Amino acid sequence: ARHDLAIKMFSKAVALDELNAAYHYNIASSYQVLNRPQDAIAHFRKAIALGMSAKDVEDFIVQNPVTATCFDRIAAK
């Protein structure tokens, strides 16, 4: 729930290691929650371009807060 702080921290992490796909994925997730789709898309694309494998993407998708909420609603039904 502290996505502004997450963006600040992951921005620093990306600046130190811009080739880390996980950093890009995580900052994109926070941008998505804060309704900043263009920023989110740019970082999701970068994560994929950096070779995030299908398995990695699946693991990260499940961790995404928006996706997790959807999964919780599905499980509740």
C-alpha positions in Angstrom: 0.0 0.0 0.0 3.1 2.3 -0.1 3.4 2.5 -3.8 4.8 6.0 -3.9 7.7 4.9 -1.7 8.1 1.7 -3.8 8.4 3.8 -6.9 11.0 6.0 -5.3 13.0 3.0 -4.1 12.7 1.0 -7.4 13.6 4.2 -9.4 16.9 4.2 -7.4 17.4 0.5 -8.0 16.7 0.8 -11.7 19.3 3.7 -11.9 21.9 1.4 -10.3 21.0 -1.7 -12.4 18.8 -0.9 -15.4 19.2 -4.4 -16.7 17.4 -6.0 -13.8 14.0 -7.2 -15.1 12.6 -7.7 -11.6 13.2 -4.0 -10.7 11.3 -3.0 -13.8 8.5 -5.4 -13.1 8.1 -4.2 -9.6 8.1 -0.5 -10.4 5.6 -1.2 -13.1 3.3 -2.9 -10.7 3.3 0.2 -8.4 2.7 2.5 -11.4 -0.2 0.3 -12.3 -1.8 0.5 -8.9 -1.4 4.3 -8.9 -3.2 4.5 -12.2 -0.1 5.5 -14.2 -0.6 3.2 -17.2 2.0 4.7 -19.5 4.8 4.4 -16.9 3.6 0.9 -16.0 3.6 -0.2 -19.7 7.1 1.1 -20.3 8.6 -0.8 -17.4 6.6 -4.0 -18.1 7.9 -3.9 -21.6 11.5 -3.4 -20.4 11.2 -6.3 -18.0 10.1 -8.6 -20.9 12.7 -7.2 -23.2 15.3 -8.0 -20.6 14.4 -11.7 -20.9 12.0 -12.3 -18.1 11.0 -15.8 -18.8 7.4 -17.1 -19.0 7.8 -18.8 -15.6 9.2 -15.6 -14.1 6.3 -13.6 -15.5 3.7 -16.0 -14.1 5.3 -15.7 -10.6 5.4 -11.9 -10.8 1.8 -11.7 -12.1 0.6 -13.6 -9.1 2.4 -11.1 -6.8 0.9 -8.1 -8.6 -1.6 -6.4 -6.2 -4.3 -5.9 -8.9 -4.1 -9.5 -10.1 -4.0 -10.8 -6.5 -7.2 -9.0 -5.7 -8.9 -10.6 -8.8 -7.6 -14.0 -7.8 -9.0 -13.4 -4.2 -12.4 -12.5 -5.6 -12.4 -15.6 -7.9 -11.4 -17.8 -4.9 -14.2 -16.4 -2.8 -16.8 -17.3 -5.3 
